[in-house]
């Protein structure tokens, strides 16, 4: 398996995926300038197991909440793709149909459709999300899950290299939690996956895959949707949903995870806040703060375009991307009001910028 991972064809494919849409970036262009030499050097390091990941570049984003994003060097991102090319198919076959994040033919909008489909058929929803999910992911638990399907010690060595490279990056964002049986050294257990790595997004699904099967097979929940660490169980019996709630807390503890408190079954008619929308049985509304955030962003872009700092085409692409997302809700009135109050006019400054 490791020989195929480090093969020339796989590394070329990994480079192609890692550079898609980013070839204008300086670090990608630098790597591409000596592409064959860089891939050969990477291949040699991997095959002799002398490869060591480089330092991360970290920054904060504040939408929807303050989070630390850590970006690996481009050559490491090539390695991440090379690894996922090999191991992802093995795990994909075992994933349930109810997990929608970072998977082919899934995604945000399909998860919204599925959520509303269940909201039309059940009276109550138990919505949970995991506290500090990426900072809380336990390396020992994750490695044991991965080792069940990876039977190559060299591939597991590479997994260990990537895991250890992100250790401690999110320590400031993790509030220590002690679980039954923990000793005084539990606080020092290696944990945390850098938000921004391809491997982190994929491993998050691997980490919660046993939990998905628990919900479907042991709880026998007939209607379940999960997107990363946000998941919803639907049912008609509120008492059963409370029983599931207790069982979910216990099962999450086995994965060294906790769910946010004050979670309780709610009628679906109250609306389910999910993936930036409020989902009702018969319609969807965009969350207010999402509209406010985009309105502020759009005003900044209009001003920047008027000053010639960005092109009209760049601003228009941003607007079209937002419209393509929010059209999955009942937002026609919002869109009319938004663009009536902030008209998009191709100014002379914009023309000079694009010319």
N, C-alpha and C positions, 0 to 999 in steps of 0.2 A: 504493500500500500504506500509506504514512504517513497519507494522508487518512482511510482507514478506521480506522487505529489511533487517530487523534485524534477520531473521530466521537463524537457525543453518546451514541449507543446503546452503543458499545463502552466508553466511560468509565463509563456507568451500570452495565453488566454487570461491569466491573472492580471498581467500588465494591462491588457486591453480593457478589462472590466474596471480596474482601479483608475485608469486614466479617462474613462468615458465622461465627456462633458467637462473635463478639467485640463485639457491639454494646453490651455492658455496660461495656466498657473505656473509660476516660476519654478517651483520644486519639481513639477511634472516635466516641464520643458528641459530642465537640467538633467533629469534621469533619462529622458528620451534622446538627448543629444549623443549619449554614448550607450544606447539601449542594449545592444548585444553584449558589450563589455560588462555593463551593470547586471544584466541577467545571468551571465556566466559566473560573475563573482558571487552573486546571490546563490546560484545553484551549488557552487563549490562549498560555500559556507554551510548550506543546509545539509549537503551530503556528508560533510566531515563533522557535522554537528558542532561547528564553531560559531554559528550564527547567534548574535545577541541583538535584541531590539534596541532601537535608539530612544532618546528622550522624547517625551510628549510635549506638545505645545497646548497650553490650557487657557481657556477664557470662559467668561460667564455669559449666559443668555438669560433674559428676564421674561420671556414669554413661552408658555403660560405662567411659569414660576421660575425663580432664580435657580439655575442649574449650572454646574461646572461641566464644560465640554472639553475633552482632552483628545487632541488629534495626533495620531502617530505619524512619524516620518513616512514619506511616500513609499520608500522601498519596503517598509514594514507592512504598509497597506497591500502591496503586491503579495507578500507572504500570506496575509490574512485571506486574500482571495484564493490563493493557491490551496490553502488548507480547506476552506469552505467548499471549493470545487469538488474535493474528494469526499468529505464527510457529510455534507449536507444531504445528499440523496439517501444515505443510510438512515438519517434521523427523520427525514421528511415522511418516509413511509409509516413511521410510528406516530406521527402527530395526528391529533384528532381534527375533525373538520371544523371544530368550534374555535380554533385559534386563528386570528386574522392578521396579526402583525408580521411584517417582514417575510411574507411568503408569496410565492407566485400565484396569481389569480385570486388573491385575497385583498387585503388592504382596508383603508378607512371606510370607504363608501360601501363596500360589501358588508362590513361589520355593522354599519348603520342600518342597512336594509334588513339584516338578520335580527337586529335588536327590535326594530319596529314590527317585523313579522311576528316575533314572540309577544310583543306588547299588545298585539291585536287578539291574541289567543289565550292569554293568561291574565289573571286579576292582579297579581302582586309581583314585585321584582325586589330581589335582594342584591344590591350593588355594593361591591367591595373593591378597595384598591389597597395595595401593599405599601406599607410605610418604607420610605427610603429604599426603594427596590434595588436599584443598581449598586448603591453603596453597601447594601446588606447581603449581597450574594456571596455565599460562603465558598471559598475555593475548594476545600476538601469535599464538600457535598457535590459541587459541580463536577469535579474531576471524577468522582465515583460514578456519576450519571453518564459522563462521556465514555468512561472506560467500559461500560456495559456493551457498547457498540463499536468501540475502536480496539482492535486486538493486536495493534502494532505498537511496540514499545517506542519506536522512533517517532511515530506520530504523536504519541502521548508526551514524549520529550518536548516536541515543538509546542504542544498545548501548554506545558508547564512554563516554557519560556515566555509565551504571550501572557499567561496569567500573572507571572511574577513581575512582568514589566509594568503592569498597572496597579500593583499592590501599593496601597497607601495613598493613592491619588485622591480618593474620595473619603479619607478618614475623617476630615473635618465635618463632612456632611452626615456622618453616621453617629447616632446616639446609641450608646451601648445598651444592648438588651441581653439579659441572662435568661436562659431556658432551663427547664428541669434537668438536673444532672450536671450542670456546668460547674467548673471549679474556678478558682481565682484567676487562672490563666486564659479563660475563655475570651476575655476582651482582646487578647493578642492574636486570635485566630485570623489568618490571612483572609481578606474579603474585599469585595468591590470590583466592578468591571467598569472601565472608562466608557462614558457615554460618548459615542462617536466612532468607535471601532466596529467594523463589520462583524467581527467575531463576537463582540458584546451583544449585538442585536440578535444574532443567531443563537448564541448560548443562553440568552434569556428565555427563548422558547424551549430549549432543551431542559433548562432548569425547572420550568413549570409544567413540562409535559407529564411527569408523573402525577402532578396535581390535577391536570385536566382529566386523566384517566380515572383518578379517584372520584371526581365529581360525577363523571358519566357512569362508571361501573359500580362504585360502592354506594354513593348517594342516590344513584339512579335518577339524576336530575334530567328531565326530558327536554329542557330548553336552557341552553347555556351559551354565553358568548364571552370570549376573552380577547382583549387587545393589549399586549404587553402585560402590565400588572393591574389593569382595570378589567374586572370581570363581573358578570351579572348572571344570577340564577333566577329563573321565572317559575311560578307555580300558582295554584289556586288555593292552597291551604297555608295560611299564615303560620300556624303552629309548626308545620313541617319545615317551613323556611327558617324558623327560629332554631329548630333542631339542626338543620344544615349549617346555620351560622356557627353554632358551637363546634360542630365537627370540622368546619373549615379552619377555625382558629387552632384546633388541635393538630390538624394535618399540616398547616403552615409552620407550626413550631418544629415539626420534623425537618423542614427545610430551612430552619433558623430564620423564619420570616414572621412578621406580624402585620395584621391588617389595621387600618385606621379605626379608631373607636367610634362610638355613636352611630354604628351601622345598624339598620333595622329594615325589615320588609316594608315596602311602601306600595300603595296602589299605583298601577301604571298610569292611571288618569292624571296623576300629579305631575307627570313628566319625568323622564330619566335623563339626567345630565351625562352625556356620553360623546366623547371625541369632538368637543367644541359645539355641540348642538344640544338642545333639549328635545328629546324624542317622546312624542305622544303617540297613542294608537293610530291616529289618523292624520297627523301632521308633524312637522319638525320646525323648531325655531333656532336660529343662531344664538348662541350665548351672547348676552349684551356686551360683555367685555371684549369679545372677539370683534364685534362691529366697531367699538370704540377704538380698539388698538389699530385696526386697519384704517379707520378714518384719520387718525393721527399720522400714521405712516404715509398715507396718500397725500396729505397736506405737505409733509416734508418733501416727498418726491416731486410734487407740483412746483414747489418753491425751488428745488434743486434744478429742475428742468428749465424753469424760467431764467435761472442764473447761468444756464449752460453747463452745469456740473454733470448732468446725466442726459442721455439722449431720450427723445420722446419714445423711441422704440423700446428702450429698457423699461421705462415707466409703464408703457402699454402692456408689455409682457407680464409685469408684476400684477397689473390690474386684471388681465385675462386669466392668470393663474388663480387669483382670488375668486373671480366670478365662477370659474369652472368648479371650484370647491363648494362655494356657498349655494350654488344652484341645486345642490342635493337637499336643501331645506326650502321651506316656504319663505323665500327672501325677496320676492320680486318688489315688494313695497320698500324694503330696506335698500335695495340696489338703486331704485329710482330716486329715493330721497338722498342717498349718498352722492350720486353723480350729478344731481341737480344742485346740491349745495357746494360741490367741489367739481366744477366743469373741467374737463381735460381738453386743453386748447394747445395746439402745436404752435408754440411761440417762435419768434425769430431767433431767440437764444438757442432753443432746441434745434432749430434748423441748422444753425451754425455748428452746433455740437455734432449733429449727424452728418453734416457735409464735410 
